[in-house]
Amino acid sequence: MSGRWRRVLSWALALAALAFVAWAVPVRDRCWDPRAPKSTRVAVTRDTSGCLLHLASGDVRVDPAACSELKCEPGVVSTLGHARLGVIVALLGVYALGTLAWAARWRALLGFAGVDLRLSEVWRISIEAQAGGVLLPGGIGGDALRIASVVARPTRAGEARSPVAIVVASVLLDRGLGLSFIAGLAAILGFAWGGANAGPLVVVLAGIPVGFVAALLVLRHAPFRRVRWLTEGRVGRLVGPVLDYARDPRAPGAIARAAAMSVVVAATQLFVIRGLLVALDAVPTQEKWVYVGTTMAFIVSAVPALPGALGTADAAYVYFFGFAGIAPGAALGVCLMFRIFWYISGVVGAILYVARTRTAASRGAATPPSTEP
């Protein structure tokens, strides 16, 4: 499929997702009289004097007594308006700690590449790359920035550049580990709350880490070098670095250390999402769908549609959280606040990048030109 048609399909998918969110999520509260023969939902604005019903024929005000008798579905505005700010700030701190665990995971995967990077440097590169992930679809820009930042550095062995294959493979494996462990953890929690009736989607999520481990074993031991189409051309450029990485004798230790950090990263992300529901006073009726829905939203976010997974991630939260008994307004509120956390990280990364480039430029300007012949 040509690049043009891929872009058309990506935009069509994103716009369809945005249309679903606009249809499913009310901006204002939607209320109705439960005693009426036919339930007619209308948008409602509340104030101290009662409710303002936004009917098709015009706005109608009702007193507080009549307003209290209405059954209402909260809109996204009122949901966010009643959010617990203290809980949100605390969760932002947990999210920030999670980015350190993410950086530690990638550093473990880079461990045998000879790249001399401290954890603080890997964290800074990761955060700077998040700015690119916010602006470009599917996070692909962020991954490209991570690769470019590390490849440009000399190794401990004195090589002018870090091994490109190792760095590319480390980023791909970082993505794979992240998806596998959050899917695995969501499946464990799904089985914990759903038991034998957890459902086929939970089984599929449980199969992701199993498939990932199986794929690593196959990459490590299968004779792929004999299959030319896997090692040449466009496929070879993707598979080749992973083959080189997986067959390195130091790879199992690096992957094991990264896997340990993946548990922390996945637990942090699920904890933040669950905490955001607490901040919005949203109580799920089926707990398993909180974790299953979050994982599906993360998977959908990797689809290269609009920048920052706009539309697709929102639709996934609204759809899957609906199975948990969470109102669409609260589901969208969780998505928006989690995206704000991501944007804050991106802003911090952009500030760090600008500060670093200006510092490098000032140092270069302060260094006098050489007068040696």
N, C-alpha and C positions, 0 to 999 in steps of 0.2 A: 504494500500500500504506500502511495506517495506521501511525502511530507505534507502536501497541501490537504489531502483528504484526512490525514491523521489530525491535523489542526481543526478541520471542519467537524469531525466527530467529537473531538475534545470539547469544543465550544458547544456543540449540540448537547452533549452529556451534562456539561456544567449548567447550561441554561435550563435544561429540563429539571435538574436538581433544584435550581433556584426557584423555578415555577412551583415545584412541589412544596418547598418550604413556605413560599408566599401563600399558597392555598391552605396549608395545614396549620400554620402558626398565626394566631391572632395577635395583632399589635396591642389592641385594648382587650380588656376582659370581655368574654362572650357569655351572656347570661340568658336564661329562659325561665319561664314559670313552670315548675314541675307538675302543677295541677292542670295545666292546659291540655286539651285533647291532643293537640299536635305541638310538639316542641319547636318553637321558632327562636333560633339563637340570634341575638343582636349584640352589637358592640356597645359597651357601657363604660362611661367615665364616672368615677366615684369622687365625691367631695364631702365636706362636712354637712351639707344640706341634703344629702341623699344621693341619688343616681341620675345620670343623664343618659337616657336610652337613645341611641342613634338609629332611629327607624328610617326605612326608605322614604316614608312620607314626611320626615322631619324629626328633629330632636324633641324628646318628651322627657320632662323631669318628673321623678317620683320621689316620695318622701322616704326617710330612712327605714320606716317600718316595712313598707312595700319592697324596698331595696333588699332588706335582710331576708325576705322570703324567696328571693330569686336563687336559682342554682347556677353557679358560674364556673366557667373555665378560665383560669387566669391567663392574661395576655403577657407578652414578653416585657412590656413596659412596666406593668405592676410587679411582675416577678423580679425583675432587676431592681426595681425601686425598693423592695423589701429585703434585698440581699444583706447578709451579715458581713459588714466591711471587715471587721476584725478577723473573721475566719478566712476571708479571701486573701488578706495580707499575709496571714500565717501560711496559707497554701502556696502563695507566691514564693515564700522562703523555701518551702519544701521542694517546689519546682526548680528553684535555683540550685539547691543541693543535688537534685537529680541530674542537672547538666554536668556537675563534677563527676558523677558516677559514669555518665555517658563518655566524658573525656577519658576517664580511666580505662574504660572498655576499649576504646580505640587505641589508646597508648599501649595496652597489652598486645593488641594485634600488630602494632608497629614494632614491638619489642625486639624482634630479631632482624629488623631491617638495618640496624646500626644507626638509626636516626637519633641524634642526641637531643631529645626534647624532654623538658620537665613537664610534670602534670599541668602546671599553670600555663605553659606555652601551648600544650595540646588543647586545654580548655579555651584559651583565647582564640586559637585558630577555629575551633568548633563553633564558638559564639559568633565570630566574624562571619563564618560561612552561613550561619542561620539567617543573616541579613539577605544573602543571596537566595536562600531557600524560601524566604517570605515573598520575594519579588518574582521568582520564577516558578513555573508549575512543577509539582511532584518533588520538590526539593533537589532537582537535578543540578541546579546552579550551585547550591550549597556544597554538594559532593564534589563538583568540579573545582570549586575554590579550595576545599580541603586538600584535594590531590595536588593542585598547583602549589599550595603553600608548603607542603612537605617535600615534594619532589625538588623544589628549588634549594633545599638545604643540603649542606655537605653531611656526610656520614661520619661516625666515630672512627671508621677505618681510613678516613682521609679522602674518600671518593668525592668528586666535585658535586655529584648529585645523588640523591637517594634512589634506590632501585625502583623504577617506575612500576614494574609488575607487582612488587610487594605492596607498594602504596595503593595502587588501584584495587588489588585484591583485598587489602585490609578494609577499604571503604565498603566494598561489596559485601564482605563478610560481616562488617559492622551492621549494615542494613539487615542482612539475613538473620544474625543473632538477635537483633532488636525485635524483629517481627516474630521469630520463632518463640522467644521466651515470653513475650506478652501474650501470644496466642496460647502457649502452654499454660501460663498462669491463669488466664481467663478460663481455659478448659477445666483446670483443677477446681476453680471456684464455681464454675458451672455445674460440675458433677457434685460438688459439696452441697449446693443448694437444690439441685434438680435430681440427684441420684440417678437411678436407672432411666428416669424420664427426662433426662437433661436435653434430649433432642438431637437431631442429626447435625445441626450447625455446630454444637459443642464438640461432637465427634470429629468433624472436619477440622476445627481449630486444634484439637488434640493431635491430629495427624500432621500438622505443619512442623512442629519440632522433630517429630519422628522422621518425616521426609527430609528435613534439613540434615539431620545426622546421617541418614542413609546416603544422601547426595555427597556429603563430605567423604564418606568411606569409599564410595564409587570413584570420586575424583582422585582419591589418594591411591587407589589400587588398580583401577581398570586401565587397560592399554589404550588410552585415548590418542596417544601420539600416532597410532597407526591409522586413525580416521582423519583424513586430510581436511574434510569440510569443517571439522570441529577445531582445527588448529590454524586454519588459514582464513583470510578474508574478514568480513565483518564479524562473523561468529567467533573466529579465532581471536580477534582483538578483545572480545569479552571473556571467552573461556580460557584463553592462554594464561593470563595473569593468575586466575584462580587455580589453574593446574599447577603452575610454578609454585604458588604459595602452599597449596594443600600437600604437595609432595616433598616439601622441605622437611627435614627431620625435626626442626624446631617448631613446626606449625602446631602439633597437638598440644604442647605446653602453652603456647600463646593463646590458642582457642579456648583451652580449659580456663585460663585466667580471665579471659574476656567473658566467658559464659557465667562465671561467678559474679562479675559486675553486671551482667545482663539481668540477673535476678533482682538486683537492687534497682536498676533502671525501670524494669517492668513494674515492680511493686510500687515504686514512687509515682509513676504515671497513673496507675489504677487508683492509688490512694488519693491523688489530687482530684481526679474526676469524681470519686465518691464523696470527697470532702466538699466539692462545689455543689453537689446535690444537697448536702447538709446546709451549706451557706444560703441556699435558695428555699430551704424548708420543704424540699421535695422528698417524699417518702415513697420508695418503690414498693410495689406489691409483689414483684418477683425479682429478687436480688440478683439472680444469675444474669438477667438481661442487662444489668448495668455494666458488667464486665465483658460479656459477649458483645454488646452493642458498642462499647468503647473500642474493643479490638477491631471490629468491623469498620468503625469510623477511621481508625489508624490505617487499616489496609486500603480503604477507599482514598484516603488522603495521599497515598503514593501514586494514584492515577494522575498522569500528567495532563490535567485539565486547566482550570484557571489558577493563577498564582495563589499560593497559600491554601490550596484546595477549597477555594470559595465555592459554595454551592454543594459540592459533592459531600464534603465532610458534614456540613449542616444537615443535609437530607438524611445522612446515615444516622446521626444522633437522634433526629426527630423520629425516624422510622423505627429504629431498634429500641430506643428508650420507651416508645409507645407500648411495646410488649412488657416492659417493666412497670406499666401503670403510671408513667410519668407524663404530665401534661406537655403538649408540644412547646408551650412557652418556656417551661423550665428546661426542656431538652435543648432548645435553641440557646437559652441563657447559658447553660453549661458549655456549649460549643463556643459561644462568643467569648466567654471569660477565659477558657483555655487558650483560644486563639490570641487573646490579649496578652496572656503570659508569654506566648511564643513571640508576639510582636515586641514585647518589652525586651526579651532576649536579643531579638534582631536589632533593636535600637542600640542596646548596650554594645553589641558586636560592631555596629557601624561606627559608633563613637570611638571604640578601641582601635578600629582600623584607621580612621582618620587621624587619631592622635599618634598612632605608630608611624604612619607615612609622613606626617609633618615632622615628627622627631627625627626620622631617618633623613628627610630632606634638609633639616637644619644642621644635622651633623655633617652631611655632605658639603653644605655650603661653608661650614666653619673649617673644613679641612683645606689647607692651601694647596694649590696645584704643585705637582712635583717639578723641581728644576733640574732633575738629573737628566743627562743626555740619553 
